[in-house]
Amino acid sequence: DPTVIIPLVLYAHLGVLFTLFEYAGFAPRSLMFVNGKTGSLKTAVCSVIFNLTGEPRRNIPATFRDSVASVEAKFSEYVDQVFLLDDYSPATTARNRADMNKLLEDVIRYYGDGKGRGRSNVTVTKSTTPIPRGLCCITGEDTGGSQSSLLRCIIIDVNNDTFNGKVLAPYQSDPSLWTTHFHYFVQYIAQNFSILVED
């Protein structure tokens, strides 16, 4: 479905261009929320499109089963990339729902506002979560968060017919097919950086 795949591909490119837009004074602050039932291939497609390294272990950087602290620790690794946070799903308990909603709100506010958060660390000195230098895509079987938070998100609904698993399979087995494209795209940006910023 081109109405789904084109925004995903454009968002991946926008992630690569984040610093360029930030230098120009127009840092993109919208998150993407890919919403669909189990089996709709949303995670598989997002893993391929937003994985720039070609390292399978980094296909899914974080999930809603991770703690807030462990997710925040990974933010700084994703500069000029799209950070994929997977599996916002129906909760089994009220505590589980509260934890997922807290993480969701924190991530949306962090990327949507573009500000780090100050906190005390174990040495009782102040530390700050780094300011985001990339974009974030959330996948889930449900959308959540406050109305204010959801206004910061581009919501893409998918179903079991949206993606073709046979087309996806070669990209899953050989991530370099997709990342080679990005190599040449980034190379072009690097060679023309000053011209692009000025224009």
N, CA, C and O of each residue as an XYZ file, in Angstrom:
796
protein
N       0.846     -1.180      0.000
C       0.000      0.000      0.000
C       0.893      1.246      0.000
O       1.530      1.549      1.009
N       0.943      1.961     -1.115
C       1.839      3.128     -1.189
C       1.501      4.229     -0.180
O       2.381      4.998      0.206
N       0.234      4.315      0.252
C      -0.116      5.352      1.228
C       0.501      5.059      2.595
O       0.557      5.938      3.455
N       0.961      3.826      2.795
C       1.639      3.454      4.038
C       3.149      3.421      3.834
O       3.892      4.013      4.617
N       3.604      2.741      2.802
C       5.043      2.526      2.633
C       5.783      3.814      2.305
O       6.914      4.005      2.751
N       5.165      4.698      1.534
C       5.856      5.952      1.177
C       6.116      6.815      2.417
O       7.236      7.298      2.580
N       5.126      7.031      3.301
C       5.445      7.792      4.526
C       6.543      7.132      5.375
O       7.363      7.830      5.969
N       6.562      5.795      5.435
C       7.602      5.116      6.216
C       8.985      5.361      5.619
O       9.938      5.644      6.345
N       9.093      5.251      4.301
C      10.383      5.468      3.634
C      10.817      6.930      3.764
O      11.987      7.210      4.021
N       9.873      7.861      3.586
C      10.206      9.276      3.740
C      10.654      9.589      5.172
O      11.567     10.387      5.382
N      10.008      8.957      6.147
C      10.369      9.176      7.547
C      11.783      8.659      7.822
O      12.537      9.278      8.573
N      12.142      7.522      7.212
C      13.501      6.994      7.360
C      14.524      7.980      6.801
O      15.570      8.208      7.408
N      14.218      8.560      5.648
C      15.109      9.552      5.052
C      15.182     10.814      5.919
O      16.247     11.415      6.063
N      14.055     11.202      6.486
C      14.038     12.375      7.352
C      14.907     12.148      8.582
O      15.551     13.075      9.073
N      14.925     10.911      9.077
C      15.792     10.582     10.201
C      17.251     10.822      9.866
O      17.998     11.372     10.675
N      17.658     10.410      8.671
C      19.038     10.614      8.221
C      19.358     12.105      8.103
O      20.493     12.529      8.316
N      18.345     12.881      7.763
C      18.531     14.324      7.544
C      18.299     15.165      8.800
O      18.284     16.393      8.716
N      18.119     14.533      9.955
C      17.729     15.268     11.148
C      18.678     16.428     11.455
O      18.231     17.556     11.662
N      19.979     16.157     11.484
C      20.946     17.207     11.811
C      20.909     18.331     10.793
O      21.036     19.503     11.147
N      20.736     17.976      9.537
C      20.649     18.981      8.484
C      19.474     19.923      8.730
O      19.621     21.143      8.649
N      18.302     19.351      9.031
C      17.123     20.167      9.324
C      17.319     20.975     10.605
O      16.877     22.120     10.699
N      17.983     20.372     11.588
C      18.221     21.070     12.856
C      19.127     22.282     12.635
O      18.859     23.357     13.171
N      20.184     22.122     11.860
C      21.072     23.248     11.548
C      20.331     24.357     10.803
O      20.617     25.542     10.977
N      19.380     23.948      9.976
C      18.612     24.935      9.211
C      17.531     25.596     10.064
O      16.856     26.516      9.602
N      17.360     25.132     11.310
C      16.370     25.717     12.218
C      14.999     25.086     12.143
O      14.026     25.666     12.625
N      14.901     23.895     11.543
C      13.607     23.234     11.386
C      13.686     21.768     11.810
O      13.307     20.876     11.051
N      14.177     21.525     13.019
C      14.298     20.142     13.491
C      12.923     19.470     13.503
O      11.995     19.992     14.119
N      12.775     18.324     12.836
C      11.476     17.645     12.822
C      11.182     17.033     14.191
O      12.025     16.333     14.752
N      10.008     17.289     14.722
C       9.676     16.825     16.067
C       8.468     15.894     16.115
O       7.936     15.647     17.197
N       8.027     15.377     14.986
C       6.894     14.446     14.992
C       7.380     13.009     15.107
O       8.391     12.636     14.512
N       6.660     12.213     15.870
C       6.931     10.788     15.949
C       6.010     10.065     14.971
O       5.019     10.630     14.509
N       6.339      8.823     14.659
C       5.461      8.004     13.828
C       4.933      6.859     14.685
O       5.694      6.229     15.419
N       3.642      6.591     14.593
C       3.015      5.506     15.345
C       2.379      4.562     14.332
O       1.399      4.917     13.677
N       2.944      3.343     14.202
C       2.413      2.347     13.270
C       1.537      1.393     14.067
O       2.013      0.656     14.931
N       0.247      1.425     13.756
C      -0.760      0.732     14.540
C      -1.370     -0.406     13.731
O      -1.866     -0.185     12.627
N      -1.336     -1.632     14.277
C      -1.947     -2.759     13.584
C      -1.939     -4.011     14.432
O      -1.179     -4.121     15.394
N      -2.792     -4.957     14.066
C      -2.914     -6.200     14.831
C      -1.684     -7.085     14.647
O      -0.878     -6.871     13.742
N      -1.554     -8.083     15.523
C      -0.496     -9.078     15.394
C      -0.610     -9.764     14.034
O      -1.704    -10.126     13.601
N       0.526     -9.937     13.371
C       0.527    -10.590     12.063
C       0.443     -9.629     10.895
O       0.440    -10.058      9.741
N       0.374     -8.328     11.176
C       0.272     -7.348     10.083
C       1.639     -6.962      9.521
O       1.722     -6.138      8.610
N       2.710     -7.551     10.056
C       4.089     -7.322      9.602
C       4.602     -5.915      9.904
O       5.603     -5.486      9.329
N       3.930     -5.201     10.793
C       4.355     -3.827     11.089
C       5.762     -3.784     11.659
O       6.570     -2.949     11.254
N       6.066     -4.680     12.599
C       7.397     -4.692     13.199
C       8.455     -5.128     12.190
O       9.539     -4.549     12.134
N       8.140     -6.148     11.397
C       9.093     -6.644     10.402
C       9.435     -5.566      9.378
O      10.603     -5.391      9.031
N       8.435     -4.851      8.898
C       8.658     -3.794      7.907
C       9.441     -2.642      8.528
O      10.406     -2.156      7.937
N       9.033     -2.205      9.713
C       9.740     -1.102     10.378
C      11.184     -1.486     10.702
O      12.080     -0.646     10.615
N      11.417     -2.744     11.072
C      12.777     -3.188     11.361
C      13.672     -3.057     10.144
O      14.827     -2.647     10.259
N      13.140     -3.405      8.972
C      13.923     -3.293      7.742
C      14.133     -1.830      7.368
O      15.259     -1.417      7.091
N      13.064     -1.050      7.359
C      13.145      0.328      6.872
C      13.981      1.214      7.794
O      14.724      2.071      7.316
N      13.869      1.020      9.100
C      14.564      1.903     10.029
C      15.886      1.343     10.540
O      16.508      1.937     11.421
N      16.322      0.210      9.999
C      17.596     -0.372     10.406
C      18.673      0.052      9.418
O      18.752     -0.487      8.314
N      19.500      1.013      9.809
C      20.526      1.520      8.900
C      21.847      0.788      9.028
O      22.714      0.946      8.169
N      22.027     -0.004     10.067
C      23.326     -0.625     10.312
C      23.462     -1.990      9.666
O      24.578     -2.451      9.428
N      22.339     -2.647      9.375
C      22.424     -3.992      8.835
C      22.771     -5.035      9.874
O      23.065     -6.179      9.527
N      22.742     -4.657     11.162
C      23.047     -5.596     12.230
C      21.731     -6.118     12.809
O      20.996     -5.359     13.441
N      21.422     -7.402     12.604
C      20.130     -7.927     13.063
C      19.861     -7.697     14.539
O      18.708     -7.514     14.930
N      20.908     -7.702     15.377
C      20.677     -7.527     16.816
C      20.137     -6.144     17.137
O      19.581     -5.936     18.215
N      20.291     -5.182     16.212
C      19.804     -3.835     16.465
C      18.522     -3.536     15.696
O      18.090     -2.385     15.629
N      17.918     -4.558     15.121
C      16.690     -4.332     14.364
C      15.606     -3.714     15.232
O      14.907     -2.795     14.806
N      15.471     -4.219     16.443
C      14.458     -3.693     17.362
C      15.196     -3.190     18.602
O      15.482     -3.966     19.513
N      15.503     -1.897     18.638
C      16.303     -1.355     19.738
C      15.650     -1.477     21.109
O      16.338     -1.702     22.104
N      14.318     -1.330     21.170
C      13.652     -1.323     22.471
C      12.192     -1.728     22.308
O      11.604     -1.581     21.236
N      11.622     -2.241     23.394
C      10.208     -2.604     23.408
C       9.559     -2.034     24.665
O      10.234     -1.523     25.558
N       8.255     -2.133     24.712
C       7.521     -1.643     25.876
C       7.641     -2.583     27.070
O       7.041     -2.331     28.115
N       8.406     -3.659     26.931
C       8.709     -4.533     28.064
C       9.970     -4.061     28.783
O      10.274     -4.531     29.879
N      10.713     -3.123     28.163
C      11.932     -2.582     28.769
C      11.571     -1.503     29.788
O      10.485     -0.927     29.739
N      12.488     -1.241     30.702
C      12.268     -0.174     31.678
C      12.494      1.180     31.033
O      13.156      1.282     30.001
N      11.939      2.225     31.645
C      12.131      3.587     31.157
C      13.622      3.916     31.107
O      14.096      4.513     30.141
N      14.355      3.529     32.142
C      15.790      3.837     32.203
C      16.559      3.167     31.065
O      17.433      3.792     30.464
N      16.246      1.904     30.760
C      16.980      1.213     29.695
C      16.649      1.792     28.327
O      17.512      1.839     27.450
N      15.401      2.236     28.134
C      15.034      2.865     26.866
C      15.743      4.205     26.728
O      16.288      4.512     25.668
N      15.740      5.006     27.791
C      16.405      6.308     27.757
C      17.899      6.167     27.488
O      18.493      7.021     26.830
N      18.507      5.101     27.989
C      19.945      4.896     27.798
C      20.288      4.677     26.330
O      21.423      4.912     25.916
N      19.316      4.230     25.541
C      19.567      3.942     24.128
C      19.353      5.148     23.219
O      19.763      5.127     22.058
N      18.714      6.200     23.735
C      18.411      7.364     22.901
C      19.654      7.922     22.208
O      19.634      8.209     21.011
N      20.742      8.071     22.979
C      21.927      8.724     22.435
C      22.609      7.909     21.342
O      23.436      8.447     20.606
N      22.283      6.626     21.220
C      22.872      5.786     20.178
C      22.268      6.083     18.805
O      22.853      5.736     17.779
N      21.106      6.721     18.788
C      20.376      6.877     17.528
C      20.372      8.337     17.074
O      19.362      9.036     17.153
N      21.534      8.765     16.600
C      21.700     10.103     16.046
C      21.529      9.997     14.534
O      22.138      9.143     13.890
N      20.700     10.870     13.976
C      20.404     10.832     12.536
C      19.904      9.459     12.106
O      20.260      8.954     11.041
N      19.092      8.880     12.937
C      18.436      7.599     12.658
C      17.027      7.641     13.242
O      16.646      8.590     13.927
N      16.273      6.598     12.957
C      14.950      6.445     13.560
C      15.045      5.376     14.636
O      15.394      4.227     14.362
N      14.731      5.769     15.859
C      14.716      4.848     17.004
C      13.389      4.104     16.992
O      12.330      4.729     17.025
N      13.434      2.776     16.946
C      12.218      1.958     16.881
C      11.876      1.417     18.260
O      12.661      0.690     18.870
N      10.694      1.780     18.742
C      10.182      1.294     20.023
C       8.976      0.418     19.720
O       7.964      0.902     19.215
N       9.082     -0.863     20.025
C       8.135     -1.863     19.540
C       7.149     -2.342     20.606
O       7.458     -2.400     21.797
N       5.961     -2.678     20.130
C       5.007     -3.502     20.873
C       4.242     -2.796     21.985
O       4.214     -3.264     23.123
N       3.621     -1.664     21.650
C       2.639     -1.077     22.570
C       1.373     -1.906     22.390
O       0.689     -1.798     21.372
N       1.067     -2.730     23.379
C       0.009     -3.726     23.206
C      -0.968     -3.702     24.370
O      -0.710     -3.070     25.394
N      -2.093     -4.394     24.209
C      -3.048     -4.461     25.324
C      -2.373     -5.005     26.582
O      -1.654     -6.002     26.522
N      -2.602     -4.361     27.700
C      -1.943     -4.735     28.952
C      -2.660     -5.897     29.630
O      -3.868     -6.080     29.478
N      -1.884     -6.677     30.381
C      -2.464     -7.800     31.121
C      -2.914     -7.391     32.515
O      -3.787     -8.031     33.102
N      -2.319     -6.322     33.050
C      -2.687     -5.838     34.379
C      -2.735     -4.307     34.363
O      -2.217     -3.665     33.448
N      -3.355     -3.746     35.377
C      -3.415     -2.293     35.499
C      -2.011     -1.715     35.668
O      -1.715     -0.648     35.132
N      -1.148     -2.406     36.406
C       0.234     -1.954     36.612
C       0.997     -1.952     35.287
O       1.741     -1.019     34.984
N       0.798     -3.014     34.507
C       1.448     -3.118     33.198
C       1.005     -1.976     32.283
O       1.827     -1.385     31.583
N      -0.283     -1.669     32.287
C      -0.810     -0.564     31.480
C      -0.219      0.772     31.928
O       0.147      1.605     31.099
N      -0.131      0.969     33.239
C       0.428      2.221     33.764
C       1.893      2.375     33.365
O       2.328      3.466     32.997
N       2.660      1.275     33.439
C       4.077      1.318     33.068
C       4.240      1.635     31.580
O       5.077      2.456     31.206
N       3.436      0.981     30.731
C       3.535      1.223     29.293
C       3.135      2.658     28.955
O       3.780      3.309     28.134
N       2.070      3.146     29.589
C       1.630      4.527     29.331
C       2.665      5.547     29.786
O       2.876      6.564     29.125
N       3.312      5.271     30.917
C       4.364      6.170     31.408
C       5.510      6.231     30.404
O       5.992      7.313     30.071
N       5.945      5.066     29.922
C       7.025      5.028     28.934
C       6.601      5.720     27.644
O       7.370      6.487     27.064
N       5.383      5.451     27.200
C       4.879      6.072     25.977
C       4.873      7.590     26.089
O       5.365      8.282     25.198
N       4.321      8.105     27.175
C       4.265      9.563     27.376
C       5.668     10.162     27.443
O       5.919     11.222     26.869
N       6.583      9.486     28.143
C       7.952      9.991     28.269
C       8.632     10.072     26.906
O       9.280     11.069     26.587
N       8.483      9.022     26.108
C       9.137      8.984     24.794
C       8.532     10.030     23.861
O       9.264     10.729     23.160
N       7.204     10.143     23.846
C       6.559     11.121     22.969
C       6.953     12.536     23.375
O       7.246     13.364     22.512
N       6.967     12.824     24.659
C       7.356     14.156     25.121
C       8.830     14.426     24.812
O       9.196     15.532     24.415
N       9.661     13.415     24.997
C      11.104     13.573     24.763
C      11.380     13.930     23.301
O      12.069     14.910     23.017
N      10.848     13.145     22.389
C      11.081     13.413     20.967
C      10.232     14.581     20.465
O      10.691     15.378     19.648
N       9.004     14.681     20.951
C       8.118     15.737     20.482
C       8.526     17.123     20.928
O       8.370     18.093     20.186
N       9.061     17.223     22.165
C       9.494     18.522     22.683
C      10.960     18.811     22.370
O      11.387     19.966     22.355
N      11.729     17.740     22.118
C      13.146     17.919     21.804
C      13.965     18.445     22.960
O      14.876     19.250     22.766
N      13.643     17.990     24.183
C      14.368     18.454     25.362
C      14.799     17.273     26.214
O      14.054     16.306     26.378
N      16.020     17.360     26.759
C      16.462     16.364     27.724
C      15.787     16.614     29.056
O      15.175     17.660     29.276
N      15.909     15.635     29.942
C      15.263     15.759     31.250
C      16.314     15.651     32.344
O      17.101     14.705     32.360
N      16.330     16.608     33.253
C      17.275     16.578     34.362
C      16.802     15.627     35.451
O      15.606     15.494     35.706
N      17.767     14.967     36.087
C      17.450     14.066     37.187
C      18.691     13.855     38.033
O      19.805     14.135     37.590
N      18.505     13.366     39.237
C      19.645     13.046     40.092
C      20.118     11.636     39.771
O      19.329     10.761     39.416
N      21.438     11.437     39.904
C      21.966     10.094     39.690
C      22.461      9.518     41.018
O      22.217     10.099     42.076
N      23.155      8.380     40.966
C      23.540      7.692     42.201
C      24.537      8.484     43.035
O      24.654      8.246     44.237
N      25.248      9.410     42.433
C      26.203     10.229     43.192
C      25.555     11.517     43.694
O      26.250     12.409     44.182
N      24.242     11.623     43.580
C      23.441     12.749     44.011
C      23.854     14.036     43.294
O      23.739     15.133     43.840
N      24.326     13.879     42.087
C      24.579     15.029     41.231
C      23.569     14.983     40.098
O      22.948     13.951     39.843
N      23.415     16.097     39.432
C      22.397     16.176     38.384
C      22.941     15.634     37.067
O      24.049     15.969     36.650
N      22.149     14.803     36.430
C      22.483     14.343     35.088
C      21.292     14.649     34.194
O      20.170     14.808     34.675
N      21.535     14.730     32.912
C      20.479     15.096     31.980
C      20.391     14.087     30.852
O      21.407     13.697     30.277
N      19.170     13.663     30.535
C      18.969     12.839     29.356
C      19.367     13.677     28.145
O      18.950     14.830     28.039
N      20.172     13.122     27.220
C      20.603     13.931     26.076
C      19.416     14.399     25.229
O      18.386     13.730     25.151
N      19.586     15.553     24.604
C      18.551     16.064     23.705
C      18.466     15.146     22.491
O      19.505     14.765     21.953
N      17.282     14.780     22.044
C      17.166     13.856     20.915
C      17.769     14.417     19.643
O      17.582     15.589     19.314
N      18.494     13.571     18.934
C      19.134     13.961     17.689
C      18.693     13.028     16.569
O      19.491     12.669     15.703
N      17.440     12.643     16.587
C      16.891     11.760     15.574
C      15.382     11.696     15.720
O      14.772     12.549     16.365
N      14.790     10.687     15.120
C      13.340     10.513     15.152
C      12.983      9.211     15.864
O      13.856      8.406     16.188
N      11.693      9.019     16.099
C      11.238      7.825     16.795
C       9.994      7.264     16.117
O       9.082      8.006     15.750
N       9.972      5.934     15.955
C       8.785      5.235     15.454
C       8.340      4.237     16.510
O       9.147      3.462     17.024
N       7.062      4.258     16.827
C       6.463      3.350     17.797
C       5.544      2.401     17.045
O       4.766      2.835     16.196
N       5.628      1.104     17.350
C       4.677      0.160     16.770
C       3.800     -0.394     17.889
O       4.232     -0.499     19.037
N       2.581     -0.741     17.545
C       1.704     -1.294     18.560
C       0.380     -1.777     18.011
O      -0.007     -1.467     16.884
N      -0.296     -2.539     18.833
C      -1.625     -3.042     18.484
C      -2.706     -2.054     18.874
O      -3.892     -2.280     18.637
N      -2.282     -0.963     19.471
C      -3.222      0.038     19.958
C      -2.481      1.365     20.002
O      -1.258      1.379     20.143
N      -3.185      2.464     19.886
C      -2.561      3.764     20.108
C      -2.938      4.210     21.511
O      -4.010      3.876     22.015
N      -2.062      4.955     22.123
C      -2.332      5.414     23.481
C      -1.686      6.753     23.712
O      -1.050      7.323     22.826
N      -1.862      7.244     24.922
C      -1.298      8.538     25.266
C      -2.370      9.605     25.309
O      -3.489      9.405     24.838
N      -2.015     10.724     25.873
C      -2.947     11.836     25.975
C      -3.186     12.453     24.604
O      -2.441     12.194     23.659
N      -4.222     13.264     24.504
C      -4.520     13.934     23.233
C      -3.352     14.822     22.816
O      -3.007     14.889     21.637
N      -2.751     15.497     23.777
C      -1.607     16.345     23.496
C      -0.437     15.538     22.938
O       0.255     15.983     22.022
N      -0.224     14.344     23.501
C       0.862     13.486     23.016
C       0.578     12.975     21.613
O       1.468     12.973     20.763
N      -0.634     12.547     21.367
C      -0.977     11.992     20.055
C      -0.905     13.041     18.952
O      -0.693     12.701     17.788
N      -1.078     14.313     19.306
C      -0.935     15.378     18.314
C       0.500     15.500     17.817
O       0.751     16.117     16.781
N       1.439     14.915     18.551
C       2.841     14.921     18.133
C       3.170     13.728     17.237
O       4.306     13.592     16.781
N       2.192     12.871     16.983
C       2.429     11.626     16.238
C       1.745     11.617     14.877
O       0.634     12.121     14.711
N       2.445     11.025     13.906
C       1.840     10.688     12.620
C       1.390      9.239     12.771
O       2.221      8.342     12.907
N       0.085      9.008     12.748
C      -0.441      7.661     12.992
C      -0.714      6.966     11.659
O      -1.429      7.488     10.803
N      -0.124      5.770     11.501
C      -0.303      4.973     10.288
C      -0.985      3.666     10.692
O      -0.435      2.893     11.477
N      -2.161      3.423     10.165
C      -2.886      2.182     10.451
C      -2.566      1.139      9.383
O      -2.610      1.423      8.186
N      -2.242     -0.075      9.837
C      -1.955     -1.176      8.912
C      -2.831     -2.369      9.272
O      -3.349     -2.462     10.384
N      -2.988     -3.281      8.313
C      -3.713     -4.522      8.570
C      -2.963     -5.682      7.912
O      -1.857     -5.493      7.406
N      -3.546     -6.860      7.915
C      -2.843     -8.036      7.400
C      -2.656     -8.016      5.892
O      -1.915     -8.840      5.356
N      -3.311     -7.094      5.198
C      -3.164     -7.001      3.742
C      -2.288     -5.827      3.307
O      -2.083     -5.626      2.110
N      -1.774     -5.059      4.247
C      -1.027     -3.849      3.897
C       0.319     -4.174      3.254
O       0.696     -3.556      2.258
N       1.045     -5.143      3.820
C       2.386     -5.469      3.343
C       2.413     -6.853      2.718
O       1.635     -7.730      3.095
N       3.308     -7.042      1.766
C       3.493     -8.324      1.092
C       4.731     -8.999      1.675
O       5.856     -8.544      1.468
N       4.510    -10.081      2.401
C       5.619    -10.794      3.050
C       6.644    -11.335      2.074
O       7.825    -11.422      2.411
N       6.222    -11.702      0.867
C       7.163    -12.234     -0.130
C       8.122    -11.154     -0.617
O       9.297    -11.425     -0.866
N       7.615     -9.922     -0.752
C       8.481     -8.807     -1.150
C       9.432     -8.455     -0.008
O      10.587     -8.104     -0.248
N       8.954     -8.546      1.220
C       9.746     -8.186      2.392
C      10.878     -9.176      2.662
O      11.945     -8.777      3.128
N      10.661    -10.458      2.377
C      11.599    -11.528      2.752
C      13.047    -11.287      2.306
O      13.951    -11.450      3.124
N      13.309    -10.906      1.048
C      14.711    -10.690      0.647
C      15.406     -9.592      1.459
O      16.601     -9.688      1.742
N      14.663     -8.556      1.829
C      15.245     -7.470      2.614
C      15.534     -7.918      4.046
O      16.478     -7.440      4.675
N      14.719     -8.834      4.550
C      14.972     -9.365      5.890
C      16.204    -10.257      5.907
O      16.995    -10.215      6.849
N      16.368    -11.067      4.859
C      17.499    -11.994      4.818
C      18.804    -11.294      4.462
O      19.877    -11.757      4.849
N      18.728    -10.179      3.727
C      19.934     -9.432      3.358
C      19.699     -7.938      3.584
O      19.326     -7.220      2.657
N      19.920     -7.464      4.828
C      19.682     -6.052      5.136
C      20.497     -5.088      4.271
O      20.144     -3.915      4.150
N      21.591     -5.578      3.667
C      22.432     -4.678      2.873
C      21.724     -4.165      1.624
O      22.128     -3.146      1.065
N      20.676     -4.853      1.176
C      19.919     -4.368      0.019
C      19.355     -2.979      0.290
O      19.392     -2.102     -0.573
N      18.841     -2.794      1.479
C      18.231     -1.512      1.852
C      19.275     -0.514      2.325
O      19.211      0.669      1.993
N      20.252     -1.006      3.116
C      21.236     -0.091      3.672
C      22.214      0.421      2.608
O      22.806      1.486      2.788
N      22.394     -0.305      1.516
C      23.229      0.197      0.421
C      22.625      1.469     -0.161
O      23.338      2.419     -0.484
N      21.305      1.471     -0.290
C      20.616      2.680     -0.755
C      20.935      3.857      0.157
O      21.244      4.953     -0.312
N      20.857      3.620      1.464
C      21.137      4.684      2.416
C      22.592      5.131      2.360
O      22.892      6.309      2.559
N      23.497      4.193      2.089
C      24.908      4.555      1.983
C      25.099      5.643      0.922
O      25.760      6.650      1.174
N      24.528      5.441     -0.241
C      24.692      6.410     -1.319
C      23.916      7.707     -1.043
O      24.353      8.794     -1.420
N      22.779      7.576     -0.391
C      21.999      8.762     -0.025
C      22.784      9.635      0.959
O      22.890     10.848      0.774
N      23.332      9.010      2.001
C      24.105      9.749      3.008
C      25.382     10.320      2.388
O      25.785     11.436      2.716
N      26.008      9.570      1.506
C      27.209     10.055      0.828
C      26.919     11.328      0.027
O      27.713     12.269      0.029
N      25.780     11.343     -0.651
C      25.381     12.531     -1.408
C      25.157     13.720     -0.482
O      25.600     14.832     -0.772
N      24.467     13.483      0.638
C      24.211     14.559      1.606
C      25.531     15.113      2.142
O      25.703     16.328      2.239
N      26.458     14.225      2.488
C      27.745     14.665      3.034
C      28.511     15.525      2.032
O      29.123     16.524      2.412
N      28.481     15.149      0.774
C      29.221     15.884     -0.255
C      28.595     17.237     -0.580
O      29.273     18.138     -1.074
N      27.297     17.377     -0.301
C      26.590     18.608     -0.660
C      25.992     19.319      0.548
O      25.055     20.105      0.407
N      26.531     19.044      1.738
C      25.945     19.526      2.989
C      25.781     21.049      3.006
O      24.695     21.555      3.289
N      26.860     21.776      2.702
C      26.793     23.239      2.798
C      25.804     23.829      1.809
O      25.114     24.798      2.126
N      25.727     23.259      0.622
C      24.774     23.753     -0.378
C      23.338     23.506      0.080
O      22.476     24.374     -0.059
N      23.090     22.317      0.627
C      21.733     21.958      1.067
C      21.278     22.822      2.240
O      20.112     23.213      2.304
N      22.195     23.127      3.176
C      21.836     23.966      4.328
C      21.495     25.372      3.870
O      20.535     25.971      4.355
N      22.270     25.898      2.944
C      22.027     27.263      2.461
C      20.752     27.376      1.658
O      20.068     28.396      1.737
N      20.408     26.348      0.880
C      19.215     26.393      0.038
C      17.986     26.025      0.835
O      16.881     26.008      0.292
